Amino acid sequence: MSTQPDPVAGVSAPEPEPPAHPTRIAIVGAGAVGSTFAFSLLLSGLAAEIVLVDANARRAEGEAMDLLHAVPFATTTRIWAGSLEECRGAAITVITAGAAQKPGESRLDLVRKNTAILRQIVPEVARVNPDGIILVATNPVDILAYFAFRISGLPSARVLGSGTILDTARFRALLAEAYGVDPRSVHAYVAGEHGDSEVPVWSLANIAGMPLADFAVANGMGHDPGRLQGIFEATRDAAYQIIERKGATYYAIAAGLTRIVEAILRDQSTVLSVSSLICDYYGIDDVYLSVPAVVGRGGVERTLRLALSAEEASGLRRSGETLKALIATLDLDPA
Ligand SMILES: NC(=O)c1ccc[n+]([C@@H]2O[C@H](COP(=O)([O-])OP(=O)(O)OC[C@H]3O[C@@H](n4cnc5c(N)ncnc54)[C@H](O)[C@@H]3O)[C@@H](O)[C@H]2O)c1
């Protein structure tokens, strides 16, 4: 730090630090997911500023107005509808723009539509905010997070996808119902693609440090592998089930995005199943998918090497190959 003479004491006094700017979170895509996330973020009190950006400017304005009127019941937060230029200085830009999954459509079907949309967004965000973090939620999230990483030119630690944070939450919620405990007491992860090829990591799932089968026996419950398989299938297919009933999913992903933002802004080093760059992991290389990762102020600090069973490892490899086959079809030119 440079110093200047203190006219009173005749000694050097530190120059004032530049004023710290308020914590800004930019949300690109103010549809169902983006606006629900904005609401969850507002209630969390984590952000001082929330800027909503959408190709449909009127939609973003309407959402910003509605959210602003919730501020007196929440934490003082500036909320407005803006442009991509206003992602400048954002600690995190959360991308939820894009077409949503239609009934019967797989996440991978969305790839072409949504890469074209991210092309319009990511290079500009990286240009105005080269020091920020990009968090992608748009589906297919693993493909799009990898795409954003490649076309942004940002370091991989600062480009992540929400990945299986949602599937892991669904898995824990359903297991918790089956075992009669708080979901927060169930430690279990879904790894791999956020989608059809995802992998339940049964071998490491536990309650109070006890594998699920031991927990069931110790508590006088039967251990029923068929029931557990049903829980995984309900987890994996939850989006289809919800979309069939109400057209979209947004509450749980909004809560999950808020949790990721919290881990980053508060530098919590939280272990979360987010989608990040995977290298030399059970034979998987150069793809984004979810394994538990340590998330803090720098983004993805490291991915954790899980001791997977042989079946889980081959499931994860298959998931990686599914994603890589799609990545091979993309134009990854940063220009
Ligand atoms: N990762 C997850 O776990 C998860 C969960 C639910 C939904 N999603 C995904 O999130 C995405 C959004 O879903 P939704 O239900 O909010 O859809 P939505 O249709 O309600 O909203 C999408 C918004 O994106 C905007 N948009 C489109 N192109 C844009 C552009 N170039 N720049 C800025 N904004 C643009 C649209 O105007 C619209 O407001 C979908 O891809 C969906 O599949 C992901």
The ligand as a Gaussian input file, in Angstrom:
#p B3LYP/6-31G(d) Opt

LIG

0 1
 N      -30.365000     -26.778000     -13.531000
 C      -31.516000     -27.149000     -13.017000
 O      -31.551000     -27.934000     -12.070000
 C      -32.769000     -26.577000     -13.589000
 C      -33.997000     -26.725000     -12.945000
 C      -35.125000     -26.161000     -13.555000
 C      -35.020000     -25.511000     -14.784000
 N      -33.786000     -25.414000     -15.373000
 C      -33.593000     -24.772000     -16.665000
 O      -33.580000     -23.354000     -16.510000
 C      -33.891000     -22.762000     -17.776000
 C      -34.959000     -21.708000     -17.573000
 O      -36.172000     -22.315000     -17.177000
 P      -37.468000     -21.421000     -16.879000
 O      -38.520000     -22.348000     -16.395000
 O      -37.082000     -20.235000     -16.072000
 O      -37.828000     -20.923000     -18.365000
 P      -38.651000     -19.618000     -18.761000
 O      -39.092000     -19.818000     -20.165000
 O      -39.674000     -19.324000     -17.725000
 O      -37.558000     -18.444000     -18.713000
 C      -36.502000     -18.359000     -19.590000
 C      -36.208000     -16.886000     -19.777000
 O      -35.022000     -16.752000     -20.563000
 C      -35.192000     -15.577000     -21.343000
 N      -34.239000     -15.546000     -22.448000
 C      -34.232000     -16.297000     -23.589000
 N      -33.191000     -15.929000     -24.367000
 C      -32.511000     -14.977000     -23.706000
 C      -31.345000     -14.222000     -23.976000
 N      -30.647000     -14.401000     -25.101000
 N      -30.936000     -13.307000     -23.057000
 C      -31.624000     -13.119000     -21.922000
 N      -32.750000     -13.807000     -21.606000
 C      -33.186000     -14.708000     -22.478000
 C      -36.653000     -15.641000     -21.798000
 O      -37.117000     -14.386000     -22.239000
 C      -37.329000     -16.130000     -20.524000
 O      -37.792000     -15.049000     -19.705000
 C      -34.310000     -23.920000     -18.687000
 O      -33.232000     -24.303000     -19.511000
 C      -34.651000     -25.034000     -17.711000
 O      -34.545000     -26.320000     -18.283000
 C      -32.684000     -25.909000     -14.792000

